[in-house]
Amino acid sequence: MRARRPLVFAVLLAGACAGPVQWEKEGASQATRDLDAKDCNQQARLKAAEVLTAPPLPDPGMIGAPMRGQEQYALREAREFQICMQAKGYEAKR
């Protein structure tokens, strides 16, 4: 069972990275998008760092098995970045 964890994580990560996401906001210039993305990256990293000191969350692919800190960090960072960009009025386009 434990050997499946990297495979499950790889599948989840591949699904999340299926293609490049373009963040679009009507009226926003490329310079504005770049600044907003940089700000959201910084915020996401700070929030994701919280998982490194928190108790492990269950791995979605295995009941009762904790996720490693790196896996939690990567998932939380991606999620927080998306939340931040959406809060700034952006939509993700593939």
Secondary structure, DSSP 8 states (H G I E B T S, - for coil): -TTHHHHHHHHHHHHHTSS--EEE-TT--HHHHHHHHHHHHHHHHHHHHGGGTS---B-TTSTT-B--HHHHHHHHHHHHHHHHHHHTT-EEE-
